[in-house]
C-alpha cells in the first residue's frame, strides 16, 4: 500500500485491522492453551508441572498485552482529557 502511494489513513486502518486480527488469534491460542495444556497440568497431580504451567501463563501476562494493558491501552490512559 505504501509503494502504491495509498492515503496514510487507509494504510493505518489496514494496520489496525491486521493488529486486531492478530490479537484475536492470540486470544484463541491462549484459550486453547488454558483449556488443554494448563487444564491437563492442573489435573495431573504433579505439583511441579502445575506450578510450571501456571508460572508460564503468568509470565505471558506480564510480557504481553493479553491483559488489555498493552501499548494502546497505556496511551489511552495517559492521554489528557
Secondary structure, DSSP 4 states (H G I P E B T S, - for coil): -TTTT--HHHHHHHHHHHHHHHHHHHHHHHHHHIIIIIHHHHHS--HHHHHHHHHHHHHHHHHSSTTS-SHHHHHHHHS--
